[in-house]
Amino acid sequence: MANELKYGDQIHLQNAYNNWAGGYLDTNGHSTDSGAKYGVSTAESSARGEGTGTWEILSATGKAAGTTVASGDLIYLRNLYGGDGGYLDTNGHASSDQKTVGAKFNAGVSSPRRRPPATRTSVPET
């Protein structure tokens, strides 16, 4: 099937807020959070900076590149800024301001050796 996601694919994640006007998931600026590399936000373009809006799908359980991602698989999302922008990661509880609008945890990108693996794992749903 031509529309299947495969490990190793490089993707842009667009937010559907306000009729798809929520922007693209993007690394943005250095983070001051413990163990974090860069902050994460959305940007108008998937190519705001070289690689900042590009994410590589990696298996959290060792599945090979080129293997189809299945519903329920555990994945990592690696940002490609500078060749390795880090892994999408939760990092601490949301700030008081973030909590007032429903946020639970803060997000950023980290190096794999600096944070627990479970903070970087996602489960895609179909």
Secondary structure, DSSP 4 states (H G I P E B T S, - for coil): -TT--BTT-EE--B--HHHHTS-EEEEEEE--STTEEEEEEEESSTTSSTTTT-EEEEESS-PPTTSBP-TT--EEEEE-GGG--EEEEEEEEPPHHHHTTT--EEEEEE-TTTS-GGGG-B----
